[in-house]
Amino acid sequence: IDRLATIADFFLLHNREIVTRVDDSVVKEIAGAPRLFRRARGYVPSPLLLHNELPEFIGCGGGLKSTFSLARGKTLFPSQHIGDLFNLTSYDFYLESIENLKRLLAIEPIAAACDLHPDYMSSRYAKELGLPLYEVQHHHAHAVAVMAEHGLVEPVLAVILDGTGYGPDTTIWGGEILQADLTSFIRCGSLETMQLPGGDAASSEPWRMALAILYQVLGPKAADSVLLERIDKAQRTIIVQMLESNFNSQKTTSCGRLFDAVAALLGLNYFSSFEGQAAMQLESCARKCLPDNWKNELAEALVDEFALLHRKKDQRMEIISSEFVKKVVLDLASGKDQSEIALQFHYWLISCISRLVENISESTGIYSVVLSGGCMQNGLLLEGLLFTLTELGFEVHTGSQIPINDGGISIGQAVIGGLRHVSRSTDES
C-alpha cells in the first residue's frame, strides 16, 4: 500500500478476520450420483434429519479426516472437515470448532461418544469431558452413519472397507461384513487376517504388506521373491524375521492394506507419500483396460467358482484373500498385462464380497445392505458392489450427503451413543 500510495487516492480492502475456518468441500460422482468425500464449505452447518429422537449429544469422531457431530431431538449437525488429529495445531482447531458450533446452535451435550481406539485425540477429549461416555466401534459407526442418512431403522448387512479401525478383540479391522442395527452389531464376515509388519510403517511402505502376504503364501522363501527385488535384501530379511517371530506385526483384516500389497506386487508403489496413494494407483491402473461392458464381465465373475473363496473362521466367515495374491503372482509370472491383473483383482474382490453377503443373508434373513469406509472412495469398487449386490436382489445404500470415509464416523457415533444413552436413562427411570 505504501508503494502505491503515490498513484492511488483510495484502497478498497476486504481482508476480514476469519472467525470460523472451513475448507473447500470435495465431491465426486460415482455410479451416477454425487458422493461427498469432504463435507465443509457450502454444506455445514446444514443438518441431517433423523428418524429417532436424541438428547443433546456429541459424537467426537475418529483420528483421520476428523469431524464431530452435535445432536438434538431429530436433528444432527455434522461439523466441517477438521483434518487428521495428530498434532496440536489440528487439535486446537478441533476444540475451537466444537465451541463455535455449540455456541451457534445453543447445544450443550449431556453425554458423548468416541471411537474405541484409546489413543485418538478425539477419544481423549471425550473422556476429559466428564460426561456419560459411550465407546463406539469404528466400523459400526460407519454403518450407522449411512443408515442415518437413509432413515433405515431395521437391521442391515454392512460392508465396511477401509484402512484401519480398532476392533473389540484389539486387532485392526478393515474389511468387514457386519450385521448392524442402530445400537449394536455382530461381526459376520471379514477379509482374511494378515500381519502388519512394523505397525503404522506398513501403511506408508506398501512393499511391507506385499512381503507379509507373500510370506502368508510362500513362507520364508518370500524374502527371495523377484517381485520385490527393488527392495534391499537385508530389509526384506528383517521383515520376514519379524513375521516369523510375530514381532511388532499386529493382526489385521484391512482392505486398504490388501490394496497396498497388490499395488506393490504389481510394482506400482513401494513407498507412499500420502494416504491412499497405492490404492489410487491400483484403481487407475485397472481403469486403463476397463471395457465399456465391464459390468457384463463382473456379472460373469460373480458366478465363477473363484467368487466362493470363503471359509468359516472362529465365529465369522472369512474371504480367503491370499488366493487373490497367489493368482496375481501366477499371472505376473505368465507375463499378463499389469492393468489386466489390477482389473481382475477388483473383479475378484467385488464378486467374493457380494457372494459372501448373499451367504450371510441366507442365514440372517436380511436383504438391506449398506456400503461405507474409505476404500469405497474407489469408484470402481463402489460402483461394482452397487451393481453386483443389486443384481443379487439386495436393497443397497451408501453415503451421498455424508462422507463414506472417516469424515462420517462422528455421525454414526452420535446416533449410536445417543440412542444408548436414551435406553440407559429409560432403564434407570
C-alpha positions as CSV (number, residue, x, y, z in Angstrom):
1,I,0.0,0.0,0.0
2,D,2.9,2.4,0.8
3,R,4.4,1.8,-2.6
4,L,1.1,2.5,-4.4
5,A,0.1,5.5,-2.3
6,T,1.5,8.0,-4.8
7,I,-0.7,6.7,-7.6
8,A,-3.9,5.8,-5.9
9,D,-6.2,8.0,-3.8
10,F,-8.2,5.2,-2.1
11,F,-7.9,1.5,-1.4
12,L,-10.8,-0.9,-1.0
13,L,-9.7,-3.7,1.2
14,H,-11.7,-6.9,2.1
15,N,-9.3,-9.0,4.1
16,R,-11.6,-9.7,7.1
17,E,-10.7,-11.7,10.1
18,I,-11.5,-15.4,9.7
19,V,-13.8,-16.3,12.5
20,T,-14.6,-19.9,11.5
21,R,-12.2,-21.8,9.3
22,V,-13.9,-24.0,6.7
23,D,-12.1,-26.0,4.0
24,D,-13.5,-26.4,0.5
25,S,-15.8,-29.4,0.1
26,V,-14.8,-32.3,-2.1
27,V,-17.4,-34.2,-4.2
28,K,-17.0,-37.0,-6.7
29,E,-19.6,-38.5,-9.0
30,I,-19.8,-42.3,-8.6
31,A,-22.5,-44.6,-10.1
32,G,-24.4,-41.6,-11.3
33,A,-24.7,-39.8,-8.0
34,P,-22.5,-37.2,-6.2
35,R,-20.6,-38.6,-3.2
36,L,-19.3,-36.2,-0.6
37,F,-15.7,-37.0,0.3
38,R,-15.2,-33.8,2.4
39,R,-18.2,-32.1,3.8
40,A,-17.3,-28.5,4.6
41,R,-17.9,-25.2,2.8
42,G,-21.5,-25.0,1.3
43,Y,-22.8,-27.9,3.4
44,V,-22.0,-27.0,7.0
45,P,-23.9,-26.4,9.3
46,S,-26.8,-27.9,7.3
47,P,-28.4,-30.6,9.5
48,L,-29.1,-34.3,8.9
49,L,-32.7,-35.1,9.8
50,L,-33.1,-38.3,11.9
51,H,-35.8,-40.9,12.4
52,N,-35.1,-41.1,16.2
53,E,-35.1,-38.5,18.9
54,L,-31.7,-37.9,20.5
55,P,-30.7,-35.9,23.6
56,E,-28.2,-33.0,23.3
57,F,-25.2,-35.1,22.4
58,I,-21.7,-35.0,20.8
59,G,-20.0,-37.6,18.6
60,C,-16.3,-36.8,18.9
61,G,-15.1,-38.5,15.7
62,G,-12.0,-40.5,14.9
63,G,-8.4,-39.8,14.1
64,L,-8.2,-39.3,10.3
65,K,-10.4,-36.8,8.4
66,S,-11.9,-35.9,11.7
67,T,-15.2,-34.2,12.3
68,F,-17.5,-34.0,15.3
69,S,-21.3,-34.1,15.3
70,L,-23.8,-32.3,17.6
71,A,-27.3,-33.8,18.1
72,R,-30.6,-32.5,19.5
73,G,-34.0,-34.0,19.0
74,K,-34.4,-35.4,15.5
75,T,-31.6,-33.1,14.1
76,L,-27.9,-33.8,13.8
77,F,-25.3,-31.3,12.8
78,P,-22.0,-32.7,11.4
79,S,-19.1,-30.3,11.7
80,Q,-16.9,-29.1,8.9
81,H,-13.9,-31.2,7.9
82,I,-11.2,-30.8,10.6
83,G,-8.5,-33.0,9.3
84,D,-6.2,-35.5,10.8
85,L,-5.9,-35.2,14.6
86,F,-2.3,-36.0,15.1
87,N,-0.8,-32.6,16.1
88,L,-1.6,-29.8,18.5
89,T,-2.5,-27.3,15.7
90,S,-5.2,-29.6,14.4
91,Y,-6.4,-30.4,17.9
92,D,-6.7,-26.7,18.7
93,F,-8.8,-26.2,15.6
94,Y,-10.9,-29.1,16.7
95,L,-11.5,-27.6,20.1
96,E,-12.2,-24.2,18.7
97,S,-14.7,-25.6,16.1
98,I,-16.6,-27.5,18.8
99,E,-17.0,-24.4,20.9
100,N,-18.1,-22.3,17.9
101,L,-20.8,-24.8,16.8
102,K,-22.0,-25.4,20.3
103,R,-22.5,-21.6,20.7
104,L,-24.1,-21.2,17.3
105,L,-26.6,-24.0,17.8
106,A,-27.1,-23.4,21.5
107,I,-26.4,-27.1,22.2
108,E,-24.8,-28.2,25.4
109,P,-24.2,-32.0,25.3
110,I,-25.2,-34.1,28.3
111,A,-23.4,-37.2,27.0
112,A,-20.7,-38.1,24.4
113,A,-19.5,-40.9,22.2
114,C,-16.0,-41.6,20.9
115,D,-14.0,-44.3,19.0
116,L,-12.9,-47.5,20.7
117,H,-9.3,-46.5,19.9
118,P,-7.8,-45.3,23.2
119,D,-5.0,-43.2,21.6
120,Y,-7.1,-41.0,19.4
121,M,-7.0,-37.3,20.5
122,S,-10.8,-37.2,20.0
123,S,-11.2,-40.2,22.4
124,R,-9.1,-38.5,25.0
125,Y,-11.1,-35.3,24.6
126,A,-14.3,-37.2,25.1
127,K,-13.0,-38.8,28.3
128,E,-12.0,-35.5,29.7
129,L,-15.5,-34.0,29.3
130,G,-16.6,-35.8,32.4
131,L,-20.0,-36.7,30.7
132,P,-21.5,-40.2,30.4
133,L,-19.4,-41.7,27.6
134,Y,-20.2,-44.4,25.0
135,E,-17.4,-46.0,23.1
136,V,-18.4,-47.0,19.6
137,Q,-16.6,-49.5,17.4
138,H,-15.3,-47.7,14.3
139,H,-17.0,-49.8,11.6
140,H,-20.3,-49.9,13.4
141,A,-20.2,-46.1,13.3
142,H,-19.6,-46.2,9.5
143,A,-22.6,-48.4,9.1
144,V,-25.0,-46.4,11.2
145,A,-23.9,-43.1,9.5
146,V,-25.3,-44.5,6.2
147,M,-28.4,-45.8,8.0
148,A,-29.0,-42.4,9.4
149,E,-28.7,-40.7,6.1
150,H,-31.3,-43.0,4.5
151,G,-33.6,-43.3,7.5
152,L,-33.0,-47.0,8.0
153,V,-34.2,-48.4,11.3
154,E,-34.2,-52.1,10.7
155,P,-31.1,-54.3,10.8
156,V,-28.8,-54.2,7.8
157,L,-25.8,-56.1,6.5
158,A,-22.9,-53.6,6.4
159,V,-19.9,-53.9,4.1
160,I,-17.3,-51.6,5.5
161,L,-13.9,-51.5,3.8
162,D,-11.2,-49.1,5.0
163,G,-7.6,-48.9,6.2
164,T,-7.9,-49.3,9.9
165,G,-10.4,-49.5,12.8
166,Y,-9.8,-50.7,16.3
167,G,-11.7,-53.9,17.0
168,P,-13.1,-55.1,20.3
169,D,-10.6,-58.0,20.1
170,T,-7.8,-55.4,20.0
171,T,-6.8,-56.4,16.4
172,I,-7.0,-54.0,13.4
173,W,-10.2,-54.4,11.5
174,G,-10.8,-53.0,8.0
175,G,-12.5,-55.5,5.7
176,E,-15.8,-56.2,7.5
177,I,-19.3,-57.5,6.9
178,L,-21.4,-56.7,9.9
179,Q,-25.0,-57.4,10.9
180,A,-25.8,-54.0,12.3
181,D,-28.7,-52.1,13.9
182,L,-28.7,-48.6,15.4
183,T,-27.2,-49.7,18.7
184,S,-25.4,-53.0,18.2
185,F,-23.6,-55.2,15.7
186,I,-22.4,-58.8,15.1
187,R,-19.2,-59.4,13.0
188,C,-20.4,-61.9,10.4
189,G,-17.5,-61.9,7.9
190,S,-14.2,-60.3,7.0
191,L,-11.2,-60.5,4.7
192,E,-8.5,-62.9,5.7
193,T,-6.3,-61.9,8.6
194,M,-2.9,-60.6,7.6
195,Q,0.1,-59.4,9.6
196,L,1.0,-55.8,9.7
197,P,4.9,-55.7,9.9
198,G,6.0,-52.5,11.6
199,G,2.6,-51.3,12.6
200,D,1.8,-47.9,11.1
201,A,5.0,-48.1,9.0
202,A,3.3,-50.7,6.8
203,S,0.6,-48.1,5.7
204,S,3.3,-45.8,4.2
205,E,5.5,-48.6,2.8
206,P,3.3,-50.9,0.7
207,W,6.1,-53.3,0.0
208,R,5.9,-54.4,3.6
209,M,2.3,-55.6,3.1
210,A,3.3,-57.3,-0.2
211,L,6.0,-59.2,1.6
212,A,3.6,-60.0,4.5
213,I,1.1,-61.6,2.3
214,L,3.7,-63.3,0.2
215,Y,5.0,-64.8,3.5
216,Q,1.5,-66.0,4.2
217,V,1.6,-67.9,0.8
218,L,5.3,-68.9,0.5
219,G,6.7,-68.8,4.0
220,P,10.3,-67.7,4.5
221,K,11.0,-68.0,0.7
222,A,9.0,-64.8,0.3
223,A,12.2,-62.8,1.1
224,D,13.7,-64.0,-2.2
225,S,10.7,-63.1,-4.4
226,V,11.8,-61.3,-7.6
227,L,8.6,-59.2,-7.3
228,L,10.3,-57.2,-4.5
229,E,13.9,-57.2,-5.8
230,R,13.9,-53.4,-5.8
231,I,13.8,-53.5,-2.0
232,D,17.1,-54.1,-0.3
233,K,17.5,-57.8,0.6
234,A,18.6,-57.0,4.1
235,Q,15.4,-55.1,4.7
236,R,13.3,-58.0,3.3
237,T,15.1,-60.4,5.5
238,I,14.4,-58.3,8.6
239,I,10.7,-58.1,7.8
240,V,10.4,-61.9,7.3
241,Q,12.1,-62.4,10.6
242,M,9.6,-60.0,12.2
243,L,6.8,-62.0,10.6
244,E,8.2,-65.3,11.7
245,S,8.5,-64.2,15.3
246,N,5.3,-62.2,15.2
247,F,7.3,-59.2,16.5
248,N,5.6,-55.8,16.0
249,S,3.3,-57.4,13.5
250,Q,-0.3,-56.9,14.5
251,K,-3.2,-58.8,13.0
252,T,-5.3,-57.0,10.5
253,T,-8.2,-57.6,8.1
254,S,-7.6,-54.2,6.4
255,C,-8.9,-53.8,2.9
256,G,-6.7,-50.8,2.5
257,R,-3.6,-52.8,3.3
258,L,-4.6,-55.5,0.8
259,F,-4.8,-52.9,-1.9
260,D,-1.4,-51.7,-0.8
261,A,0.0,-55.2,-1.1
262,V,-1.3,-55.8,-4.6
263,A,-0.1,-52.4,-5.8
264,A,3.4,-53.2,-4.6
265,L,3.4,-56.7,-6.1
266,L,2.5,-55.0,-9.5
267,G,5.4,-52.6,-9.0
268,L,3.1,-49.5,-8.8
269,N,4.1,-48.3,-5.4
270,Y,6.7,-49.3,-2.8
271,F,6.7,-46.1,-0.7
272,S,3.6,-43.9,-0.4
273,S,3.9,-40.1,0.1
274,F,0.3,-39.7,1.1
275,E,-2.6,-41.7,2.5
276,G,-4.3,-44.0,-0.1
277,Q,-1.7,-43.4,-2.8
278,A,-1.1,-47.0,-3.6
279,A,-4.8,-47.9,-3.7
280,M,-5.4,-44.9,-6.0
281,Q,-2.7,-46.1,-8.3
282,L,-4.1,-49.6,-8.4
283,E,-7.6,-48.3,-9.4
284,S,-6.0,-46.0,-12.0
285,C,-4.0,-49.0,-13.4
286,A,-7.2,-51.1,-13.6
287,R,-9.1,-48.4,-15.5
288,K,-6.5,-48.4,-18.3
289,C,-8.1,-51.6,-19.6
290,L,-11.6,-51.1,-18.4
291,P,-14.0,-52.0,-21.2
292,D,-17.4,-50.4,-21.8
293,N,-19.1,-53.7,-21.0
294,W,-17.1,-54.2,-17.7
295,K,-20.3,-54.9,-15.7
296,N,-21.0,-57.8,-18.0
297,E,-17.5,-59.2,-17.2
298,L,-18.3,-58.5,-13.5
299,A,-21.5,-60.5,-13.8
300,E,-19.6,-63.4,-15.2
301,A,-17.0,-63.2,-12.3
302,L,-20.0,-63.3,-9.9
303,V,-20.9,-66.8,-11.0
304,D,-17.3,-68.1,-11.2
305,E,-16.2,-70.5,-8.5
306,F,-13.5,-68.0,-7.6
307,A,-16.2,-65.9,-6.1
308,L,-16.9,-68.6,-3.5
309,L,-13.5,-68.3,-1.8
310,H,-14.6,-68.1,1.8
311,R,-14.5,-70.3,4.8
312,K,-15.5,-70.5,8.4
313,K,-13.1,-68.7,10.8
314,D,-13.9,-68.6,14.5
315,Q,-17.4,-67.1,14.7
316,R,-17.4,-65.5,11.3
317,M,-16.9,-66.2,7.6
318,E,-13.6,-65.2,6.0
319,I,-12.8,-64.4,2.4
320,I,-9.5,-66.2,1.5
321,S,-7.8,-63.1,0.1
322,S,-4.4,-64.8,0.0
323,E,-5.8,-66.7,-3.0
324,F,-6.0,-63.4,-4.9
325,V,-2.3,-63.0,-4.2
326,K,-1.5,-66.4,-5.5
327,K,-3.3,-65.6,-8.7
328,V,-1.6,-62.3,-9.0
329,V,1.8,-63.9,-8.7
330,L,1.0,-66.6,-11.3
331,D,-0.4,-64.0,-13.7
332,L,2.8,-61.9,-13.4
333,A,4.9,-64.9,-14.0
334,S,3.0,-65.7,-17.2
335,G,3.5,-62.2,-18.5
336,K,0.0,-61.0,-18.2
337,D,-0.6,-57.2,-18.6
338,Q,-0.3,-55.3,-15.4
339,S,-3.5,-53.4,-15.9
340,E,-5.5,-56.6,-16.7
341,I,-4.3,-58.1,-13.4
342,A,-5.3,-54.9,-11.5
343,L,-8.8,-55.0,-13.0
344,Q,-9.1,-58.7,-12.3
345,F,-8.2,-58.1,-8.7
346,H,-11.1,-55.7,-8.4
347,Y,-13.4,-58.2,-10.0
348,W,-12.3,-60.9,-7.6
349,L,-12.8,-58.7,-4.5
350,I,-16.2,-57.4,-5.6
351,S,-17.6,-60.8,-6.5
352,C,-16.2,-62.5,-3.4
353,I,-17.7,-59.9,-1.1
354,S,-21.0,-60.0,-2.9
355,R,-21.3,-63.8,-2.7
356,L,-20.4,-63.8,1.0
357,V,-23.1,-61.2,1.7
358,E,-25.5,-63.5,-0.1
359,N,-24.4,-66.4,2.1
360,I,-24.8,-64.4,5.3
361,S,-28.2,-63.1,4.1
362,E,-29.5,-66.6,3.8
363,S,-28.8,-67.2,7.5
364,T,-29.9,-63.8,8.8
365,G,-32.9,-63.1,6.5
366,I,-31.6,-59.5,6.0
367,Y,-31.7,-58.1,2.4
368,S,-30.8,-54.5,3.1
369,V,-27.1,-53.6,2.6
370,V,-25.1,-50.5,3.4
371,L,-21.7,-49.8,1.9
372,S,-19.1,-47.5,3.6
373,G,-15.4,-47.0,4.5
374,G,-12.6,-45.1,3.0
375,C,-11.9,-47.8,0.3
376,M,-15.3,-47.1,-1.1
377,Q,-13.9,-43.8,-2.5
378,N,-12.5,-46.2,-5.2
379,G,-15.2,-45.6,-7.8
380,L,-14.6,-49.0,-9.5
381,L,-15.0,-50.8,-6.2
382,L,-18.1,-48.9,-5.1
383,E,-19.9,-48.9,-8.4
384,G,-19.1,-52.6,-8.8
385,L,-20.5,-53.5,-5.4
386,L,-23.6,-51.4,-6.0
387,F,-24.1,-53.3,-9.3
388,T,-23.5,-56.9,-8.1
389,L,-25.4,-56.6,-4.9
390,T,-28.4,-55.1,-6.7
391,E,-28.1,-58.0,-9.2
392,L,-28.3,-60.4,-6.4
393,G,-31.6,-58.8,-5.2
394,F,-30.4,-56.6,-2.3
395,E,-31.6,-53.1,-1.5
396,V,-28.2,-51.2,-1.4
397,H,-27.4,-47.9,0.2
398,T,-24.3,-45.9,0.6
399,G,-23.3,-42.4,1.6
400,S,-24.1,-39.5,-0.7
401,Q,-24.7,-36.4,1.6
402,I,-22.3,-37.7,4.2
403,P,-18.7,-38.8,3.7
404,I,-18.2,-42.6,3.5
405,N,-14.7,-42.1,4.7
406,D,-13.9,-41.3,8.4
407,G,-15.5,-37.9,8.0
408,G,-18.8,-39.7,8.6
409,I,-17.7,-41.5,11.8
410,S,-18.9,-38.8,14.2
411,I,-22.4,-39.1,12.7
412,G,-22.7,-42.8,13.5
413,Q,-21.2,-42.2,16.9
414,A,-23.8,-39.6,17.8
415,V,-26.7,-41.8,16.7
416,I,-25.4,-45.0,18.4
417,G,-24.3,-43.2,21.6
418,G,-27.4,-41.0,21.8
419,L,-29.8,-44.0,21.5
420,R,-27.8,-46.0,24.0
421,H,-28.0,-43.0,26.4
422,V,-31.8,-42.8,25.9
423,S,-32.1,-46.5,26.5
424,R,-30.0,-46.4,29.7
425,S,-31.8,-43.3,31.0
426,T,-35.2,-45.1,30.4
427,D,-34.0,-48.3,32.1
428,E,-32.7,-46.3,35.1
429,S,-36.0,-44.4,35.5
